[in-house]
Amino acid sequence: MPVNLLAPDASTLLPVPGLRIGTAMAGVRKANRRDLVVFALEDGATVAGVFTTNRFCAAPVQVCREHLAGGAGVRALVINTGNANAGTGAPGLAAARETCDAVARLAGCAPAQVLPFSTGVIMEPLPVARIVAGLPAAWADLADDRWAQAAEGIMTTDTLPKACSRQVDIDGRAVTVTGIAKGAGMIRPNMATMLGFVGTDAVLAPGVAQALVRAAADRSFNRITIDGDTSTNDAFVLMATGRAGHAPITGLETPAGRVLAQAVFEVATQLAQAIVRDGEGATKFITVQVDGGRSEAECRQVAYAIAHSPLVKTAFFASDPNLGRILAAVGYAGITDLDQTTIDLFLDEVHVARGGGRHPGYREEDGQRVMKQAEITVRVDLHRGDASTTVWTCDLSHDYVSINADYRS
């Protein structure tokens, strides 16, 4: 069961003017489930994205990068679940392009104005004929209130759809930000199998969308890990339709830019945390906070060493306060001049370690009490500087092994 996560209430997901969504059941991998989603954007929309750093990236990632670099202006997105179209070579690229061609015919635009996305099983041929056959139904379903259905239509091993909205005031105009995401395993975005799509009707000057999507990814999806695996298909896309009617936002540090950025950051963070809460087999949501570093980068090294450790994660699953595992992870994180005698370790408010060893007041029953909670904060203070960072992770349970052992069956 997800950790303190509920399915989104469709009535709270605000439409984004200038953007419509449709879904269909194409039978990509399983019958009778939504597995095909299309986004239709009015002419003039601005679209930007960040993608996986995995060098074995999927065919749709390659095509998306190519189409965005071409600068033709994006008019549609198409997403299928059930098949990642990764590790498929030249035929996979041809299938991604064929999908774009089919969407372009429906949208009345050029294929280079379509962005394709896929998620699911790697190294299996994309059943492109099923996708092309399902596209007319998805296109006929287009409406501005389909966010909840779209969130369902991009799921793989997710147990719940993930979506949320915010609305802010910019220059007296109501500006909407709504997003969806999917992901539950193979999660260590470096940008996992993770996809995220956020729409807004804000008006953005050239270059602002790319800066905003990168900043949002760095504050949200790039701070989560379930199992330390970076997928072949990760993508996070921002779509700005420009329909809100305010003056163009020229930068993220302008007053309007800060207001919009905060709303996008909140949506992206809620979606990213929902992925962790719905981690495959997860029973606990764990915040790892590292303070007192000389740089945010070294804090991130330590945080991810803790968050990736299977020994740490299985101890949390068992509520076993074997907390030397956390100290060991801090030690192997890669800070070569780390002084272990300066390090403090806390579980929530419980002071576990100080001065290179067990805190004199620490009692194991206090550690176990915290570890039995559904939500836990691990805090490490390196006492080396003023930098800090936070990442979010979950425990590693028997169910994680079962889900991934049975994934293709």
C-alpha positions in Angstrom: 0.0 0.0 0.0 1.2 3.5 -0.7 2.5 5.5 2.2 0.0 8.2 3.2 -1.0 8.7 -0.5 -4.5 8.9 -1.9 -5.7 9.0 -5.5 -6.2 12.6 -6.6 -9.7 14.0 -6.6 -10.5 14.8 -10.2 -12.5 17.9 -9.2 -9.4 19.5 -7.7 -7.4 19.2 -11.0 -7.8 22.5 -12.7 -8.0 22.7 -16.5 -5.3 24.7 -18.3 -6.7 27.0 -21.0 -5.1 26.1 -24.4 -4.4 22.5 -23.5 -6.7 19.5 -24.1 -6.1 15.8 -23.2 -7.6 12.6 -24.5 -7.1 8.9 -23.5 -7.8 5.6 -25.0 -7.4 1.8 -24.5 -5.1 0.7 -27.3 -4.1 -2.7 -25.8 -0.4 -1.9 -25.9 0.4 -4.7 -23.4 -2.9 -5.4 -21.6 -6.5 -5.2 -22.7 -9.2 -3.0 -21.1 -6.9 -0.4 -19.5 -6.1 3.2 -20.4 -2.7 3.0 -22.0 -2.6 5.8 -24.5 -2.7 9.6 -23.8 -2.5 12.6 -26.1 -2.1 16.3 -25.2 -3.2 18.8 -27.8 -1.7 22.4 -27.6 -2.9 25.5 -29.3 -0.5 27.2 -31.7 2.0 29.4 -29.9 2.5 27.2 -26.8 6.0 26.9 -25.3 7.2 23.4 -24.4 10.5 22.5 -22.7 11.8 19.3 -21.1 14.6 17.5 -19.3 15.4 13.9 -20.0 17.2 10.9 -18.6 21.0 10.9 -18.3 21.1 7.2 -19.1 23.2 6.8 -22.3 21.1 3.9 -23.3 18.1 6.2 -23.7 14.9 5.1 -25.3 13.9 5.9 -28.9 11.1 8.4 -27.9 13.7 10.3 -25.7 15.9 10.6 -28.8 13.1 11.8 -31.0 11.8 14.3 -28.3 15.3 15.8 -28.1 15.5 16.1 -31.8 12.1 17.7 -32.2 12.6 20.2 -29.4 16.0 21.2 -30.8 14.3 21.7 -34.2 12.3 24.6 -32.8 9.2 24.0 -34.9 6.9 24.6 -31.9 5.1 21.6 -30.2 1.5 21.0 -30.9 0.9 17.6 -29.4 2.3 15.0 -27.1 1.6 11.2 -27.2 2.3 8.8 -24.3 1.9 5.1 -24.3 2.4 2.8 -21.3 3.1 -1.0 -21.4 6.2 -0.7 -23.6 9.2 1.5 -23.2 10.4 1.3 -26.8 13.9 1.2 -25.3 16.7 -1.1 -26.4 14.9 -1.4 -29.7 17.5 0.1 -32.1 16.6 1.5 -35.5 13.2 -0.2 -35.6 12.3 1.5 -32.3 13.2 4.9 -33.7 11.1 4.2 -36.8 8.2 3.2 -34.6 8.5 6.4 -32.6 8.5 8.5 -35.8 5.5 6.5 -37.1 3.6 7.4 -34.0 4.5 11.1 -34.5 3.3 10.9 -38.1 0.0 9.5 -37.0 -0.6 12.1 -34.4 0.4 14.9 -36.8 -2.2 13.8 -39.3 -4.9 14.1 -36.5 -3.5 17.4 -35.2 -3.0 19.0 -38.6 0.7 19.8 -37.9 4.1 18.6 -38.9 5.5 15.4 -37.3 8.4 17.4 -35.9 5.8 19.3 -33.8 4.8 16.0 -31.9 6.7 14.7 -28.9 6.4 10.9 -28.2 6.9 9.3 -24.8 6.8 5.6 -23.8 7.1 3.7 -20.6 7.0 0.0 -19.7 9.0 -3.1 -20.6 12.5 -2.5 -22.1 13.8 -4.3 -25.2 10.5 -5.3 -26.7 9.3 -4.0 -30.0 6.7 -1.3 -29.8 3.3 -2.5 -31.0 3.0 0.7 -33.1 0.1 -0.6 -35.1 -2.0 -0.8 -31.9 -1.0 2.7 -30.9 -1.8 4.1 -34.3 -5.2 2.3 -34.3 -6.0 3.7 -30.9 -5.0 7.3 -31.6 -8.4 8.4 -33.3 -10.3 7.4 -30.1 -7.8 9.3 -27.9 -8.0 12.3 -30.2 -11.9 12.2 -30.2 -11.7 12.2 -26.4 -9.9 15.5 -26.2 -11.2 17.8 -23.4 -9.7 20.2 -20.9 -10.8 18.2 -17.9 -9.0 14.9 -18.5 -6.1 15.2 -16.1 -7.3 12.4 -13.8 -7.8 10.0 -16.7 -4.3 11.0 -18.1 -2.7 10.3 -14.8 -4.3 6.8 -14.9 -3.3 6.3 -18.5 0.4 6.7 -17.9 0.7 4.3 -15.0 2.8 1.1 -15.0 3.5 -0.5 -11.6 2.0 2.5 -9.9 -0.8 1.6 -7.5 -2.4 5.0 -7.7 -2.5 7.9 -10.2 -0.5 11.0 -9.3 -1.8 14.5 -10.1 -2.2 17.9 -8.5 -2.9 21.6 -9.2 -2.1 25.1 -8.0 -3.5 28.5 -9.0 -1.7 31.8 -8.4 -2.2 35.5 -9.1 0.1 37.2 -11.6 -0.6 40.8 -12.5 -4.2 40.3 -11.5 -4.7 37.2 -13.6 -5.4 33.8 -12.3 -2.6 31.4 -13.5 -3.1 27.7 -13.3 -0.4 25.0 -12.9 -1.6 21.3 -13.2 0.6 18.2 -13.5 0.7 14.5 -13.6 3.4 11.9 -13.1 4.0 8.2 -13.0 6.7 6.1 -11.4 7.1 3.5 -8.7 10.2 1.6 -9.5 13.4 1.9 -11.5 13.6 5.3 -9.8 16.6 7.5 -9.5 15.8 10.3 -11.8 18.8 12.1 -13.0 17.0 14.1 -14.7 13.4 6.7 -13.4 10.9 4.7 -15.0 9.4 8.2 -14.4 7.4 10.6 -16.6 6.1 14.0 -15.5 4.0 16.5 -17.4 3.1 19.9 -16.1 0.9 22.4 -17.9 0.3 26.1 -17.2 -1.4 29.0 -19.0 1.4 31.4 -17.9 3.0 33.7 -20.6 6.7 33.0 -20.8 9.4 34.9 -22.7 11.8 32.8 -24.8 14.2 30.7 -22.7 12.2 30.9 -19.5 10.4 27.6 -19.9 13.7 25.6 -20.2 15.1 27.4 -17.1 11.9 26.7 -15.2 11.7 23.0 -16.0 15.3 22.5 -15.2 15.0 24.3 -11.9 11.8 22.4 -11.0 13.4 19.0 -11.8 16.4 19.8 -9.7 14.2 20.7 -6.7 11.9 17.7 -7.1 12.4 14.7 -9.4 16.2 14.9 -9.0 15.8 14.5 -5.3 14.1 11.2 -5.1 15.2 7.6 -5.3 13.5 4.3 -4.8 16.1 1.8 -5.9 18.9 3.8 -7.4 18.2 2.8 -11.0 18.1 5.5 -13.6 15.7 4.5 -16.3 16.1 4.7 -20.1 12.9 6.8 -20.5 12.8 9.5 -17.8 11.2 12.8 -19.0 9.8 15.8 -17.3 8.0 18.3 -19.6 6.6 21.8 -19.0 3.9 23.1 -21.3 3.0 26.8 -21.2 0.1 27.8 -23.3 0.4 31.6 -22.8 -3.4 32.0 -22.4 -3.4 33.7 -19.0 -3.1 37.2 -20.5 -0.5 38.8 -18.2 2.8 40.4 -19.4 5.4 37.9 -20.5 7.5 36.6 -17.6 11.1 37.4 -18.6 13.0 35.5 -15.9 12.6 33.4 -12.8 14.0 36.1 -10.5 11.4 38.7 -11.5 8.4 39.1 -9.1 6.1 37.3 -11.5 8.7 34.6 -12.2 9.2 33.9 -8.5 5.4 33.4 -8.1 5.1 31.1 -11.0 8.2 29.2 -10.2 7.0 28.5 -6.6 3.7 27.1 -8.0 5.6 24.9 -10.4 8.0 23.8 -7.7 5.1 22.9 -5.4 3.4 20.8 -8.1 6.6 19.0 -9.1 7.6 18.3 -5.5 4.2 16.9 -4.7 4.3 14.6 -7.7 7.9 13.6 -7.0 7.1 12.7 -3.4 4.0 10.8 -4.6 6.3 8.6 -6.6 8.3 7.7 -3.5 5.2 7.2 -1.4 4.0 4.8 -4.1 7.4 3.1 -4.4 7.2 -0.6 -5.3 6.6 -2.4 -2.0 7.2 0.7 0.1 5.9 0.8 3.7 7.8 4.0 4.8 8.5 7.4 3.4 11.9 8.6 4.4 13.3 12.2 4.2 17.1 12.3 4.2 18.5 15.7 5.2 22.2 16.5 5.1 23.3 19.8 6.6 26.7 21.4 7.3 28.4 20.5 4.0 30.9 22.6 2.2 28.8 22.5 -0.9 25.3 21.2 -1.9 27.0 18.7 -4.2 28.8 16.9 -1.3 25.6 17.0 0.8 23.9 15.3 -2.1 26.6 12.7 -2.3 26.0 11.8 1.4 22.2 11.9 1.1 22.1 9.6 -1.9 24.6 7.2 -0.3 22.2 6.8 2.6 19.1 6.7 0.4 20.5 4.1 -2.0 21.9 1.7 0.5 20.0 -1.6 0.5 21.2 -2.3 4.0 19.8 1.0 5.3 16.5 0.6 3.4 16.0 -3.0 4.6 16.7 -1.9 8.2 14.0 0.7 7.9 11.6 -1.9 6.5 12.2 -4.1 9.6 12.1 -1.2 12.0 15.6 -2.4 13.1 17.7 0.5 14.5 20.9 -0.9 13.1 22.0 2.7 12.6 25.6 2.0 12.0 24.6 1.3 8.5 23.7 5.0 8.0 27.1 6.0 9.4 28.8 3.5 7.1 27.0 5.1 4.1 28.1 8.6 5.2 31.7 7.3 5.3 31.7 5.7 1.8 29.9 8.6 0.1 33.2 9.8 -1.3 34.2 12.8 0.8 37.9 12.0 1.1 38.7 14.5 3.9 35.6 13.8 6.0 36.2 14.0 9.8 34.0 11.4 11.5 34.4 13.0 14.9 32.4 16.0 13.7 29.3 14.1 12.5 25.9 14.2 14.2 23.1 11.7 13.2 19.5 12.2 14.2 16.3 10.1 13.6 13.6 12.7 13.8 14.4 14.3 17.2 16.4 11.4 18.5 20.1 12.2 18.7 21.8 8.9 17.6 25.5 9.6 17.1 27.9 12.4 18.1 31.7 12.8 17.9 32.3 9.6 15.9 30.2 7.3 18.1 27.0 6.6 19.8 25.4 9.6 21.6 25.5 9.0 25.4 21.8 9.6 25.7 20.7 7.4 22.8 18.5 4.4 23.7 17.7 1.8 21.1 14.1 1.8 22.0 13.9 5.4 21.0 15.4 4.6 17.6 13.0 1.7 17.1 10.0 3.9 18.1 10.9 6.3 15.3 11.6 3.6 12.8 8.2 2.1 13.3 6.6 5.3 12.0 5.3 5.5 8.4 7.2 8.8 7.9 10.8 9.3 9.1 13.4 12.0 8.8 17.1 11.0 8.9 19.3 14.1 9.5 23.1 14.2 9.2 25.1 17.2 10.2 28.6 17.2 8.7 29.7 20.4 10.5 31.9 21.3 7.5 30.1 24.4 6.1 26.7 26.0 5.5 25.4 23.9 2.6 22.5 21.5 2.9 20.2 19.3 0.8 17.2 17.0 1.1 16.3 13.8 -0.8 13.3 11.5 -0.4 13.3 7.7 -0.5 11.5 4.7 0.9 12.3 1.4 2.5 13.0 -1.8 0.6 10.6 -4.7 1.3 9.9 -8.3 0.3 7.3 -6.9 -2.1 9.8 -4.9 -4.1 11.6 -8.2 -5.0 8.3 -9.9 -5.9 7.0 -7.0 -8.0 10.2 -6.9 -10.1 10.7 -10.6 -10.3 7.2 -11.0 -11.7 7.2 -7.7 -13.8 7.1 -9.3 -17.3 4.8 -12.2 -16.3 
